[in-house]
Amino acid sequence: MLRRRILAWLSLAALGNAQQQQPVIRPEPPESEDEPRLPNGKSQRDEILKSDFDKSLKDAADLQRLSTELRADLEKSTAFVVSYQTIRKTEQIEKIAKRIRSRLGNGR
């Protein structure tokens, strides 16, 4: 089970680097007068989306770093012994991926 999960994550990481994905373009809703504004005059919704985008970029970089480390750890391991740190890295990868997915899903 763990081996399948690890291989699935590594496959996804390799596919993400190998293929160019079509961007999802979300139409911007028309601005309304009722939309909350920040004291500097910018749209609160736009600032939240920008902040979420920046966090997702940072998380994606962490995801890439962890997957590279995971691959190196797996290459050092044997078929019968996997270190606790390796298992923790898979949990961290899963947690970061869920965080990114939840941010991307909120804009739908």
Backbone as JSON, one array per atom type, in Angstrom:
{
  "sequence": "MLRRRILAWLSLAALGNAQQQQPVIRPEPPESEDEPRLPNGKSQRDEILKSDFDKSLKDAADLQRLSTELRADLEKSTAFVVSYQTIRKTEQIEKIAKRIRSRLGNGR",
  "N": [[0.83, -1.19, 0.0], [1.86, 1.29, 0.9], [4.03, 1.44, -0.81], [2.74, 1.63, -3.3], [1.47, 4.1, -3.01], [3.66, 5.8, -2.77], [4.91, 5.38, -5.25], [2.88, 6.37, -6.86], [2.89, 9.1, -6.19], [5.45, 9.82, -7.02], [5.18, 9.32, -9.73], [3.25, 11.21, -10.41], [4.7, 13.54, -9.88], [6.71, 13.32, -11.79], [5.19, 13.36, -14.13], [4.12, 15.9, -13.97], [6.34, 17.49, -14.44], [7.07, 16.63, -16.98], [4.98, 17.0, -18.77], [3.16, 19.62, -20.36], [0.62, 21.36, -18.98], [-2.72, 22.27, -19.8], [-3.8, 25.51, -19.11], [-6.23, 26.46, -16.69], [-8.66, 28.68, -17.23], [-10.32, 31.05, -15.54], [-13.2, 32.93, -15.77], [-13.34, 36.35, -14.94], [-15.48, 37.64, -12.51], [-17.91, 40.24, -12.98], [-17.14, 43.4, -11.59], [-18.67, 44.53, -8.69], [-20.46, 47.09, -6.97], [-20.84, 46.48, -4.37], [-18.75, 45.0, -3.49], [-16.29, 44.23, -1.09], [-13.71, 46.48, -0.12], [-10.24, 47.08, 0.46], [-8.41, 49.23, 2.77], [-6.51, 50.5, 1.12], [-7.78, 50.67, -1.27], [-7.85, 48.54, -2.99], [-9.38, 45.52, -4.27], [-10.73, 43.26, -1.96], [-11.21, 40.56, -2.46], [-9.58, 40.09, -4.71], [-7.05, 40.45, -3.6], [-6.97, 38.38, -1.73], [-7.08, 36.17, -3.45], [-4.66, 36.56, -4.81], [-2.85, 36.25, -2.72], [-3.38, 33.55, -2.01], [-2.53, 32.35, -4.39], [0.24, 32.95, -4.35], [0.96, 31.5, -2.04], [0.39, 28.94, -2.95], [2.3, 28.65, -4.98], [4.64, 28.66, -3.43], [4.19, 26.37, -1.89], [4.18, 24.47, -3.94], [6.85, 24.54, -4.72], [7.99, 23.54, -2.37], [6.84, 21.01, -2.45], [8.06, 19.92, -4.71], [10.73, 19.89, -3.85], [10.55, 18.11, -1.66], [9.69, 15.77, -2.95], [11.9, 15.17, -4.51], [13.79, 14.69, -2.51], [12.53, 12.5, -1.34], [12.7, 10.58, -3.35], [15.5, 10.22, -3.43], [15.86, 9.19, -0.86], [14.41, 6.8, -1.07], [15.94, 5.44, -2.94], [18.15, 4.88, -1.41], [17.11, 3.12, 0.4], [16.1, -0.28, 1.21], [14.22, -3.07, -0.13], [12.9, -4.08, 2.02], [13.26, -2.46, 4.23], [12.36, 0.7, 5.26], [12.97, 4.02, 6.13], [11.76, 5.95, 8.95], [11.71, 8.69, 8.49], [11.39, 8.78, 5.74], [8.79, 7.85, 5.41], [7.47, 9.9, 6.77], [8.01, 12.0, 5.01], [6.42, 11.28, 2.84], [3.92, 11.68, 3.98], [4.02, 14.43, 4.44], [4.16, 15.35, 1.8], [1.67, 14.56, 0.86], [0.02, 16.11, 2.51], [0.72, 18.75, 1.73], [-0.05, 18.67, -0.96], [-2.82, 18.35, -0.7], [-3.42, 20.78, 0.5], [-2.8, 22.6, -1.54], [-4.64, 21.74, -3.48], [-7.06, 22.31, -2.17], [-6.96, 25.11, -2.06], [-7.01, 25.75, -4.79], [-9.47, 24.72, -5.5], [-11.27, 26.4, -4.23], [-11.72, 28.58, -5.83], [-13.52, 27.93, -7.77]],
  "CA": [[0.0, 0.0, 0.0], [2.74, 2.45, 0.98], [4.83, 1.46, -2.03], [1.88, 2.14, -4.36], [1.26, 5.53, -2.78], [4.93, 6.48, -3.08], [5.08, 5.35, -6.69], [1.89, 7.27, -7.45], [3.37, 10.48, -6.01], [6.6, 10.02, -7.9], [4.67, 9.38, -11.09], [2.62, 12.52, -10.58], [5.75, 14.56, -9.93], [7.38, 13.19, -13.08], [4.26, 13.82, -15.16], [3.99, 17.36, -13.88], [7.51, 18.1, -15.07], [7.23, 16.21, -18.36], [3.89, 17.47, -19.62], [2.65, 20.96, -20.14], [-0.81, 21.24, -18.77], [-3.51, 23.39, -20.28], [-4.22, 26.33, -17.98], [-7.65, 26.65, -16.48], [-8.92, 30.11, -17.21], [-11.58, 31.36, -14.89], [-13.63, 34.28, -16.1], [-13.46, 37.23, -13.78], [-16.84, 38.15, -12.38], [-17.94, 41.7, -13.06], [-16.99, 44.06, -10.29], [-19.9, 45.16, -8.2], [-20.24, 48.18, -6.02], [-20.94, 45.93, -3.01], [-17.55, 44.24, -3.18], [-15.48, 44.88, -0.04], [-12.42, 47.07, -0.52], [-9.26, 47.3, 1.52], [-8.15, 50.67, 2.94], [-5.72, 51.05, 0.02], [-8.64, 50.76, -2.43], [-7.83, 47.3, -3.79], [-10.43, 44.55, -3.99], [-10.35, 42.28, -0.96], [-11.23, 39.26, -3.11], [-8.39, 39.99, -5.55], [-5.87, 40.31, -2.72], [-7.0, 37.04, -1.17], [-6.7, 35.26, -4.53], [-3.23, 36.73, -5.06], [-2.17, 35.64, -1.59], [-3.5, 32.11, -2.17], [-1.67, 31.96, -5.52], [1.62, 32.99, -3.88], [1.14, 30.38, -1.13], [0.41, 27.72, -3.75], [3.62, 28.58, -5.63], [5.62, 28.27, -2.41], [3.92, 24.97, -1.57], [4.61, 23.66, -5.08], [8.31, 24.44, -4.62], [8.24, 22.6, -1.27], [6.43, 19.7, -2.94], [9.11, 19.46, -5.61], [11.92, 19.59, -3.03], [10.29, 16.9, -0.89], [9.64, 14.6, -3.83], [13.29, 14.87, -4.88], [14.39, 14.07, -1.32], [11.91, 11.19, -1.17], [13.3, 9.67, -4.34], [16.85, 9.9, -2.97], [15.74, 8.3, 0.3], [13.97, 5.48, -1.53], [17.06, 4.8, -3.6], [19.04, 4.41, -0.36], [16.42, 2.09, 1.17], [15.98, -1.61, 0.63], [12.82, -3.48, -0.34], [12.33, -4.52, 3.29], [13.44, -1.47, 5.29], [12.18, 2.09, 4.87], [13.13, 4.81, 7.34], [10.6, 6.71, 9.42], [11.75, 9.99, 7.81], [10.84, 8.58, 4.4], [7.33, 7.79, 5.56], [7.04, 11.27, 7.13], [8.04, 12.83, 3.8], [5.22, 10.98, 2.04], [2.8, 12.34, 4.65], [4.15, 15.86, 4.18], [3.81, 15.56, 0.39], [0.21, 14.43, 0.77], [-0.56, 17.27, 3.19], [0.92, 19.93, 0.89], [-0.87, 18.51, -2.16], [-4.21, 18.63, -0.31], [-3.53, 22.22, 0.74], [-2.84, 23.25, -2.86], [-5.91, 21.38, -4.11], [-8.16, 23.04, -1.53], [-6.89, 26.51, -2.5], [-7.44, 25.82, -6.19], [-10.89, 24.39, -5.57], [-12.09, 27.48, -3.68], [-12.0, 29.59, -6.85], [-14.49, 27.43, -8.75]],
  "C": [[0.88, 1.26, 0.0], [3.56, 2.57, -0.3], [4.01, 2.02, -3.2], [1.69, 3.65, -4.24], [2.51, 6.32, -3.15], [5.13, 6.52, -4.59], [4.09, 6.27, -7.4], [2.36, 8.72, -7.34], [4.56, 10.76, -6.92], [6.17, 10.12, -9.36], [4.04, 10.73, -11.37], [3.65, 13.63, -10.69], [6.46, 14.52, -11.28], [6.48, 13.68, -14.2], [4.12, 15.33, -15.16], [5.15, 18.07, -14.54], [7.57, 17.81, -16.56], [6.17, 16.8, -19.28], [3.57, 18.92, -19.31], [1.15, 20.84, -20.05], [-1.5, 22.48, -19.31], [-3.97, 24.21, -19.08], [-5.75, 26.41, -17.91], [-7.89, 28.14, -16.33], [-10.3, 30.34, -16.63], [-11.99, 32.78, -15.28], [-13.78, 35.12, -14.83], [-14.89, 37.74, -13.7], [-16.83, 39.68, -12.47], [-17.87, 42.32, -11.67], [-18.3, 44.73, -9.91], [-19.54, 46.24, -7.19], [-20.24, 47.67, -4.58], [-19.69, 45.17, -2.59], [-16.71, 44.97, -2.14], [-14.13, 45.34, -0.58], [-11.53, 47.19, 0.7], [-9.02, 48.8, 1.66], [-7.33, 51.29, 1.8], [-6.51, 51.1, -1.28], [-8.69, 49.5, -3.29], [-8.97, 46.37, -3.35], [-9.94, 43.51, -2.99], [-10.27, 40.88, -1.58], [-9.97, 39.06, -3.96], [-7.13, 39.79, -4.71], [-5.82, 38.93, -2.09], [-6.58, 36.02, -2.22], [-5.21, 35.35, -4.83], [-2.41, 36.09, -3.95], [-2.21, 34.11, -1.67], [-2.61, 31.6, -3.3], [-0.2, 31.93, -5.08], [1.92, 31.83, -2.93], [1.21, 29.06, -1.91], [1.74, 27.55, -4.48], [4.69, 28.12, -4.64], [5.44, 26.79, -2.05], [4.36, 24.05, -2.7], [6.13, 23.49, -5.08], [8.7, 23.46, -3.5], [7.92, 21.17, -1.7], [7.51, 19.11, -3.85], [10.36, 19.06, -4.84], [11.72, 18.28, -2.27], [10.26, 15.65, -1.77], [11.03, 14.19, -4.3], [14.0, 14.17, -3.73], [13.83, 12.66, -1.11], [12.51, 10.17, -2.13], [14.71, 9.26, -3.91], [16.8, 8.95, -1.77], [15.33, 6.9, -0.11], [15.1, 4.73, -2.23], [18.08, 4.25, -2.59], [18.44, 3.23, 0.41], [16.49, 0.74, 0.47], [14.5, -1.94, 0.46], [12.13, -3.81, 0.98], [12.4, -3.47, 4.4], [13.31, -0.06, 4.7], [12.24, 2.91, 6.15], [11.85, 5.58, 7.7], [10.55, 8.08, 8.73], [11.17, 9.89, 6.4], [9.32, 8.55, 4.45], [6.78, 9.17, 5.91], [7.03, 12.18, 5.9], [6.83, 12.55, 2.92], [3.99, 11.65, 2.65], [2.83, 13.85, 4.41], [3.76, 16.19, 2.74], [2.29, 15.53, 0.24], [-0.48, 15.66, 1.38], [-0.44, 18.53, 2.33], [0.05, 19.86, -0.36], [-2.34, 18.8, -1.85], [-4.42, 20.12, -0.08], [-3.64, 22.98, -0.58], [-4.19, 23.0, -3.52], [-7.07, 22.15, -3.49], [-8.15, 24.52, -1.93], [-7.4, 26.66, -3.93], [-8.92, 25.55, -6.34], [-11.79, 25.5, -5.07], [-12.47, 28.5, -4.74], [-13.05, 29.15, -7.86], [-15.86, 27.99, -8.54]]
}
